[in-house]
Structure formats: C-alpha cells, structure tokens
Amino acid sequence: MEGVGLAMKPVIEVAALCGSLRRASFNRGLIRSAIQLCDESIEGMKIEYVDISPLPFLNTDLEVDGKFPKPVEAFRRRIRGADAFLFASPEYNYSFTGPLKNAIDWASRAPNAWEDKPAAIAFQPPSKFDSDGNLIDPEIRERLKQVLLSLQAFTLRLQNKC
C-alpha cells in the first residue's frame, strides 16, 4: 500500500474574511488572489472565503438559551473550524469596516471562536486592481504569497507540527 507509514503533511485551513460587502471590492479581489496563489503554489494550506454579509447586527437579545441566530451559528462553526485567518478590509475613518467588526464581535461571544489562532491582515490601494476588483500587480501578488507563507509557518509553530 503506497504512502503507509509516511507522515501526512498537515493542511492549514485558513478562513478569509473581507471587510467590504461591495461586489467588485478590491479587498475581495485580494482574497481571490490569495486563494489562487495558495492553490497554485503553497502546499499544505487551503484558503476558504467566509461571507460575512448574512450576519445580523450584533444584538445580544438575539441570543436565546445560549443559542445564536442560524447565520451566526454557521459563521461561528466555520471560524472554529479554521486554523488561521486572513482579513482583507478597506480603511474607513481610520479603522476597519463595520461589517468586519460585527463579524469579529459575533465570533468573540463566549466561547470565543478566534482564541489562540493566528491571523494576517492584507490590504492594497485601488490602483493595484482592475475595474472588476482583480489584483493586477505582479509585485503585490509576490508580497501576498510571502504573507501567506509566513501565516502558514506561524500556524504550524503554534500547533507544534513543524
């Protein structure tokens, strides 16, 4: 039987969240590029986009008997299942966006789904994208790849798998 006795390289599951809800968002384009780069050239890592648009505004009145609304439960399950996170968000008024803050708040409700997991933050100016929000700058693609490789290495160190 082939491969028996060989240690399988762990696959780092990265949840990617975009702070912009705009369809042609440059930050969503950055996440698409990260997914493509990972699929093409980073073994042992998988990035999955997590849509935050279905989340209701944080309102603790929506928590009933320790349960969250269905979209929040599904979101929290995906966050708990991830090994690491990639955030891409525009800057609004010197901070990240309201939708991203809302997602962070929902997942940090007890029990905290973000706890003890590494994260990377990526952003780029609009001039690096085409009108559909696709990353077009090869230098930025290479920098993004380095960010992803660093996130992978740090996650493995935290998990004591390297």
Backbone bond lengths (Angstrom), bond angles and torsions (degrees), N, CA, C in turn:
res aa  C-N    CA-C-N  psi(-1)  N-CA   C-N-CA  omega(-1)  CA-C   N-CA-C  phi
1 M - - - 1.446 - - 1.529 108.18 -
2 E 1.313 117.48 123.24 1.447 122.32 -177.85 1.516 112.02 -69.85
3 G 1.326 116.24 140.36 1.455 120.68 173.47 1.518 114.81 83.34
4 V 1.337 118.37 -5.27 1.459 119.81 179.42 1.523 108.25 -69.80
5 G 1.304 115.62 134.53 1.449 120.72 179.63 1.518 113.30 89.64
6 L 1.304 117.79 -14.13 1.455 120.49 177.35 1.518 109.37 -86.96
7 A 1.311 115.49 134.43 1.464 119.36 179.39 1.521 109.28 -71.41
8 M 1.315 115.62 130.87 1.464 120.48 176.77 1.527 108.34 -77.82
9 K 1.313 116.20 134.65 1.455 120.00 176.02 1.522 108.02 -72.19
10 P 1.331 117.02 130.09 1.466 118.67 -178.92 1.529 111.22 -65.57
11 V 1.299 115.74 147.59 1.462 121.26 175.69 1.521 107.43 -103.63
12 I 1.314 115.60 120.93 1.458 121.81 177.57 1.520 107.36 -80.58
13 E 1.313 116.97 121.98 1.467 122.86 177.21 1.528 107.96 -93.71
14 V 1.329 116.28 115.64 1.460 121.95 -178.95 1.522 109.26 -109.35
15 A 1.312 116.31 126.04 1.465 121.72 174.29 1.524 107.33 -93.49
16 A 1.327 116.68 123.64 1.463 121.94 -178.89 1.522 109.66 -105.74
17 L 1.323 116.28 125.31 1.462 121.98 -178.89 1.517 109.85 -119.24
18 C 1.316 115.81 134.08 1.458 121.87 179.02 1.519 109.37 -106.80
19 G 1.317 116.75 129.29 1.456 121.10 -179.93 1.515 113.92 -77.00
20 S 1.320 117.47 -10.68 1.462 121.24 178.88 1.523 109.83 -102.23
21 L 1.311 115.97 137.88 1.463 120.70 177.15 1.529 111.67 -96.45
22 R 1.341 116.57 -3.46 1.462 121.63 -178.08 1.530 110.71 -67.17
23 R 1.325 116.56 134.99 1.467 122.43 -177.01 1.529 112.75 -55.87
24 A 1.320 118.36 -47.00 1.468 121.72 -178.56 1.530 110.90 -97.87
25 S 1.307 116.38 34.69 1.462 122.30 -178.76 1.528 111.24 -59.70
26 F 1.329 115.67 134.97 1.460 120.35 176.07 1.529 109.90 -65.33
27 N 1.312 116.64 -34.92 1.461 120.04 -179.99 1.523 111.59 -70.67
28 R 1.301 117.15 -34.54 1.463 119.78 173.82 1.533 109.01 -66.91
29 G 1.341 116.70 -36.89 1.464 120.86 174.65 1.519 111.61 -61.68
30 L 1.317 116.36 -37.15 1.458 120.94 177.01 1.533 110.34 -63.80
31 I 1.324 116.69 -41.25 1.469 120.52 177.20 1.528 110.55 -66.22
32 R 1.329 117.53 -42.76 1.478 119.80 176.96 1.528 110.29 -57.95
33 S 1.330 115.84 -42.03 1.469 120.15 178.73 1.522 111.06 -65.04
34 A 1.321 116.93 -39.70 1.468 120.55 178.30 1.526 110.34 -62.69
35 I 1.316 117.01 -43.13 1.470 121.22 178.49 1.525 109.97 -61.53
36 Q 1.332 116.76 -45.50 1.465 121.22 -179.91 1.531 111.00 -63.81
37 L 1.328 117.07 -46.53 1.462 120.53 178.62 1.522 111.28 -58.84
38 C 1.301 115.46 -43.84 1.459 120.84 -179.68 1.529 110.51 -62.55
39 D 1.322 116.21 -47.32 1.468 120.64 179.77 1.530 111.89 -61.71
40 E 1.335 116.53 -36.78 1.462 121.24 -175.91 1.522 113.89 -82.09
41 S 1.339 117.48 -32.77 1.464 116.14 -166.65 1.528 116.74 -145.01
42 I 1.320 118.99 6.32 1.467 118.79 179.17 1.523 108.92 -123.76
43 E 1.315 114.70 101.18 1.461 120.37 179.65 1.532 109.48 -74.79
44 G 1.322 116.09 139.74 1.458 120.40 175.58 1.518 114.40 88.61
45 M 1.331 116.93 11.71 1.461 120.64 178.38 1.517 109.05 -140.17
46 K 1.323 115.76 137.90 1.462 121.27 176.31 1.518 107.64 -131.45
47 I 1.334 116.12 130.40 1.464 121.60 178.71 1.514 108.66 -109.26
48 E 1.318 115.80 133.05 1.460 121.61 178.03 1.529 108.68 -126.36
49 Y 1.323 115.53 129.08 1.462 121.39 177.73 1.526 109.46 -72.60
50 V 1.323 116.69 132.91 1.461 122.48 177.84 1.526 107.49 -114.60
51 D 1.314 116.34 114.94 1.467 122.72 -178.51 1.528 109.67 -77.03
52 I 1.326 116.79 122.95 1.465 120.66 179.94 1.526 112.46 -98.39
53 S 1.331 117.42 -2.72 1.470 119.73 -175.80 1.531 114.43 -64.58
54 P 1.347 121.22 -28.03 1.472 119.05 179.44 1.531 114.51 -75.37
55 L 1.327 117.53 -9.67 1.464 119.49 -175.62 1.528 111.73 -70.42
56 P 1.338 117.43 131.40 1.466 119.21 173.84 1.527 108.89 -73.34
57 F 1.324 116.58 162.52 1.461 119.01 173.25 1.521 108.89 -59.03
58 L 1.329 116.05 142.13 1.454 119.97 179.08 1.525 109.66 -58.12
59 N 1.308 115.18 125.93 1.462 122.54 178.76 1.523 105.54 -152.98
60 T 1.308 116.93 109.24 1.467 119.47 -175.67 1.521 112.49 -65.57
61 D 1.326 117.87 -14.50 1.469 119.76 173.67 1.527 111.24 -66.04
62 L 1.340 116.82 -19.86 1.466 120.87 178.91 1.529 112.27 -78.80
63 E 1.330 116.62 -12.77 1.462 121.19 176.61 1.525 107.84 -84.62
64 V 1.321 116.19 117.73 1.463 121.01 -177.71 1.525 108.96 -123.64
65 D 1.308 116.04 123.16 1.471 121.86 179.72 1.527 112.03 52.43
66 G 1.330 115.87 42.39 1.464 120.57 178.97 1.512 114.89 75.13
67 K 1.317 117.55 7.33 1.471 122.18 -179.82 1.528 109.40 -107.09
68 F 1.318 114.23 147.38 1.455 121.74 177.76 1.523 109.04 -102.67
69 P 1.342 117.74 163.08 1.469 119.83 173.32 1.538 109.91 -56.70
70 K 1.334 117.15 151.92 1.474 121.78 -174.99 1.531 113.77 -52.45
71 P 1.357 119.43 -46.06 1.470 117.57 179.42 1.534 112.03 -62.51
72 V 1.321 116.41 -33.13 1.464 120.72 179.47 1.527 109.93 -71.28
73 E 1.325 117.53 -42.97 1.471 121.08 177.70 1.528 110.26 -58.61
74 A 1.332 117.00 -45.13 1.471 120.97 179.83 1.530 110.48 -63.25
75 F 1.313 116.90 -43.37 1.462 122.01 178.67 1.532 110.41 -61.95
76 R 1.309 116.97 -48.69 1.468 121.26 -179.18 1.531 111.14 -61.55
77 R 1.317 118.00 -36.95 1.465 121.92 177.31 1.536 110.28 -61.49
78 R 1.331 115.95 -43.81 1.475 120.02 179.59 1.524 111.08 -66.01
79 I 1.326 116.52 -39.22 1.464 120.25 179.46 1.532 110.03 -67.10
80 R 1.317 117.40 -45.28 1.475 120.67 178.41 1.529 111.27 -60.97
81 G 1.324 117.62 -32.91 1.460 121.57 -178.73 1.516 114.63 -77.28
82 A 1.312 117.43 -11.90 1.468 121.16 -178.44 1.527 110.61 -84.57
83 D 1.330 114.97 151.74 1.465 121.28 175.15 1.521 111.70 -91.94
84 A 1.336 116.22 -25.07 1.462 121.95 -176.19 1.527 108.40 -157.33
85 F 1.334 115.38 170.81 1.465 120.26 -176.03 1.521 111.11 -133.53
86 L 1.325 114.48 146.69 1.459 122.23 172.54 1.520 106.63 -123.56
87 F 1.320 116.29 119.29 1.457 121.84 178.37 1.524 108.87 -106.91
88 A 1.320 116.67 134.80 1.461 122.36 172.84 1.521 106.43 -131.42
89 S 1.320 116.01 121.93 1.463 118.76 -175.28 1.518 110.79 -150.42
90 P 1.321 115.94 142.28 1.459 117.79 170.96 1.526 109.01 -71.53
91 E 1.307 115.06 164.29 1.462 120.54 175.64 1.522 108.41 -98.69
92 Y 1.301 116.44 124.70 1.463 122.25 174.80 1.522 107.75 -122.65
93 N 1.319 116.67 121.93 1.466 121.28 178.12 1.526 112.23 52.08
94 Y 1.322 115.90 46.67 1.462 124.02 175.59 1.523 113.55 67.74
95 S 1.301 117.95 24.75 1.460 121.19 -179.69 1.527 109.20 -151.56
96 F 1.322 116.51 177.67 1.457 120.00 173.32 1.522 108.41 -81.04
97 T 1.304 116.86 177.08 1.464 121.53 -169.98 1.528 113.44 -79.78
98 G 1.326 114.73 160.32 1.462 121.55 175.82 1.519 113.15 -58.92
99 P 1.351 119.24 -45.75 1.467 118.78 178.97 1.531 113.25 -59.01
100 L 1.334 117.51 -39.00 1.460 119.54 179.01 1.529 110.64 -69.26
101 K 1.307 117.28 -42.03 1.478 120.75 176.63 1.519 110.10 -59.43
102 N 1.313 117.02 -41.75 1.460 121.85 178.52 1.535 110.61 -60.14
103 A 1.334 116.64 -44.41 1.469 120.79 179.06 1.527 110.77 -63.76
104 I 1.323 116.21 -43.79 1.466 120.38 178.20 1.526 109.97 -60.01
105 D 1.317 116.59 -43.96 1.468 120.51 -179.74 1.523 112.15 -63.33
106 W 1.329 118.16 -44.90 1.464 120.54 -179.89 1.531 111.05 -60.83
107 A 1.328 117.20 -43.53 1.466 119.58 -177.27 1.528 112.58 -75.50
108 S 1.331 117.25 -17.86 1.465 119.30 179.79 1.529 112.79 -88.89
109 R 1.331 117.71 -6.60 1.470 120.01 174.50 1.530 107.94 -61.03
110 A 1.304 116.78 146.33 1.470 120.82 -177.36 1.530 111.21 -60.21
111 P 1.316 116.26 134.53 1.460 128.60 -8.42 1.535 111.23 -76.52
112 N 1.328 115.56 139.35 1.461 123.17 -174.84 1.534 111.11 -65.29
113 A 1.323 116.74 114.73 1.473 121.78 -177.89 1.528 112.97 -77.02
114 W 1.326 118.23 -16.80 1.467 121.95 -178.68 1.532 112.25 -86.57
115 E 1.298 117.21 -15.45 1.458 123.28 -167.45 1.527 113.74 -53.75
116 D 1.346 114.39 132.68 1.468 123.22 174.16 1.521 114.35 61.00
117 K 1.315 117.47 31.00 1.464 120.79 178.37 1.529 108.95 -126.14
118 P 1.332 117.10 137.37 1.461 120.16 -179.00 1.525 112.46 -75.98
119 A 1.326 114.32 160.13 1.464 120.53 178.99 1.522 109.71 -144.19
120 A 1.314 114.80 154.11 1.459 122.30 172.99 1.520 107.32 -126.87
121 I 1.318 115.37 147.79 1.462 121.31 179.02 1.522 107.36 -118.89
122 A 1.330 116.35 131.10 1.462 121.03 -179.67 1.525 109.37 -128.67
123 F 1.319 115.92 142.34 1.463 120.62 175.08 1.522 108.07 -158.21
124 Q 1.311 115.83 155.20 1.456 121.36 179.08 1.516 109.65 -148.43
125 P 1.334 116.90 152.78 1.465 119.30 176.69 1.526 111.19 -70.69
126 P 1.320 117.54 153.41 1.471 121.95 -178.35 1.526 114.84 -55.84
127 S 1.327 118.45 -26.56 1.468 120.15 -177.12 1.526 113.04 -64.54
128 K 1.296 118.90 -12.33 1.462 122.72 -178.64 1.531 112.43 -91.68
129 F 1.344 117.71 5.59 1.457 122.67 -174.80 1.521 110.85 -127.46
130 D 1.348 116.12 156.36 1.461 119.66 173.15 1.530 109.29 -85.73
131 S 1.321 117.04 -178.44 1.472 120.95 -174.90 1.529 113.38 -67.97
132 D 1.336 117.87 -14.93 1.467 121.35 177.29 1.523 112.57 -94.48
133 G 1.340 116.56 3.66 1.456 119.88 179.37 1.516 114.30 84.73
134 N 1.340 117.75 19.39 1.467 121.40 179.69 1.523 110.30 -95.32
135 L 1.318 116.51 134.99 1.456 122.18 179.37 1.524 109.56 -66.51
136 I 1.341 116.95 127.54 1.467 120.39 -176.62 1.531 113.14 -120.32
137 D 1.305 118.67 -1.80 1.458 122.34 -176.36 1.536 110.13 -95.64
138 P 1.361 118.37 114.26 1.468 120.33 -177.23 1.533 113.38 -64.01
139 E 1.326 118.07 -32.23 1.468 120.23 178.15 1.528 110.80 -65.96
140 I 1.316 116.66 -39.66 1.465 120.71 178.93 1.526 109.62 -67.37
141 R 1.328 117.36 -38.45 1.476 119.87 177.06 1.531 109.99 -58.82
142 E 1.328 116.89 -42.28 1.467 120.16 179.90 1.531 110.65 -66.84
143 R 1.316 117.93 -41.10 1.475 120.46 176.83 1.524 110.71 -62.93
144 L 1.325 116.52 -41.16 1.464 121.15 178.41 1.531 109.98 -61.32
145 K 1.314 116.48 -40.92 1.470 119.97 178.05 1.529 110.20 -61.06
146 Q 1.324 117.65 -41.38 1.465 120.76 179.06 1.532 111.48 -64.35
147 V 1.328 117.16 -38.20 1.470 120.91 175.82 1.527 109.69 -60.85
148 L 1.327 116.80 -44.62 1.465 121.18 -178.78 1.527 111.61 -65.88
149 L 1.323 117.40 -40.86 1.463 120.39 177.71 1.527 110.99 -64.42
150 S 1.319 117.05 -38.32 1.467 120.79 176.78 1.522 111.09 -65.40
151 L 1.333 116.50 -42.01 1.467 120.54 178.07 1.526 110.06 -61.94
152 Q 1.325 116.83 -41.82 1.462 121.18 178.98 1.534 110.54 -62.11
153 A 1.312 117.38 -48.05 1.465 121.27 -177.99 1.527 111.33 -63.51
154 F 1.317 116.89 -42.99 1.465 120.84 -179.64 1.523 110.66 -64.98
155 T 1.328 117.12 -41.45 1.469 121.01 179.17 1.522 110.36 -62.34
156 L 1.321 117.08 -43.46 1.466 120.49 178.61 1.525 111.08 -62.39
157 R 1.329 117.15 -40.62 1.469 119.61 177.57 1.522 110.76 -62.60
158 L 1.334 116.98 -43.21 1.467 120.05 179.05 1.524 111.52 -62.85
159 Q 1.317 116.01 -35.04 1.464 120.34 -178.94 1.530 112.12 -87.62
160 N 1.335 116.60 1.45 1.472 122.12 -178.83 1.521 112.24 54.53
161 K 1.338 116.13 43.15 1.466 120.48 -178.56 1.521 112.57 -112.74
162 C 1.310 117.64 15.25 1.466 117.26 177.93 1.503 110.49 -129.49
